[in-house]
Amino acid sequence: MLQVAPVLLTASLLERTRNNVMVIEVWDKKTSAQNDQLVGIAKVSLHQLYMSFRDRRIANTLLKSQVRKIIMFIISNSNEIVAMIKITLFYYFI
């Protein structure tokens, strides 16, 4: 599955990433009449995004270089891996 969500990086959005996390729920979606099942929940820190873009000079350099940041994490249930998720953040200067 691939999902793209462009956002406008404003000062207020950047401030909201400070010391904050994004909560991701992973569901086993059923195609039949069975109920969907929650597989796991993961928290992804957004603070690094804040640290990268809080200084305008650093932010401009990152945006001009078209840097991408990859965050990978594994959701496990006991000793079993139930999901592997990769989040790629693309920074583009337009």
C-alpha positions in Angstrom: 0.0 0.0 0.0 1.2 3.5 -0.8 -0.4 6.6 0.5 0.8 10.1 -0.4 -0.2 13.2 1.7 1.4 16.5 0.8 1.4 19.1 3.5 2.3 22.8 3.5 5.0 23.3 6.2 3.9 26.4 8.0 5.2 27.7 11.3 2.1 26.5 13.2 2.4 23.0 11.7 6.1 22.9 12.5 5.4 23.9 16.1 2.9 21.1 16.4 5.6 18.6 15.5 7.8 19.7 18.4 8.0 16.9 21.1 5.0 15.2 19.4 4.4 11.8 17.8 2.2 10.4 15.0 0.2 7.4 16.1 -0.3 4.7 13.4 -2.8 1.9 13.8 -2.3 -1.3 11.8 -5.4 -3.2 11.0 -6.1 -6.5 9.5 -9.0 -5.5 7.2 -11.3 -8.4 6.4 -13.1 -8.7 3.0 -15.8 -10.8 4.4 -18.4 -10.1 7.1 -15.8 -10.7 9.8 -14.8 -7.8 12.0 -11.6 -6.0 11.3 -8.8 -6.7 13.8 -6.4 -4.3 15.3 -2.9 -5.7 14.8 -0.8 -3.1 16.5 -0.2 0.6 17.3 3.1 2.4 16.6 4.2 5.9 17.7 6.5 7.7 15.3 8.4 10.7 16.7 7.9 14.0 14.7 10.4 15.9 16.8 13.2 15.2 14.3 11.1 17.0 11.6 10.9 20.0 14.0 14.7 19.9 14.7 15.4 19.8 10.9 13.2 22.7 9.9 13.2 25.1 12.9 16.2 27.0 11.5 15.3 28.6 8.2 18.9 28.3 6.8 19.0 24.5 7.5 15.4 24.2 6.2 16.3 25.9 2.9 19.3 23.7 2.4 17.3 20.6 3.0 14.5 21.7 0.7 17.0 22.6 -2.1 18.8 19.3 -1.8 15.6 17.3 -2.2 16.5 15.1 0.8 14.5 12.2 1.8 14.2 10.7 5.2 13.2 7.1 5.7 11.7 5.9 9.0 11.3 2.2 9.4 9.8 0.3 12.3 8.4 -3.1 13.1 5.2 -3.8 15.0 5.4 -7.0 17.0 3.0 -9.0 19.1 5.0 -11.0 21.7 7.8 -12.5 19.6 6.0 -12.4 16.3 6.5 -9.6 13.7 3.0 -8.6 12.5 3.9 -5.6 10.4 6.8 -3.7 8.9 6.2 -0.1 8.0 8.4 2.3 6.0 7.6 6.0 6.0 9.5 8.2 3.5 9.4 12.0 3.9 10.3 13.9 0.8 11.4 17.5 1.1 11.0 19.5 -2.1 11.6 23.2 -2.7 9.1 24.7 -5.2 
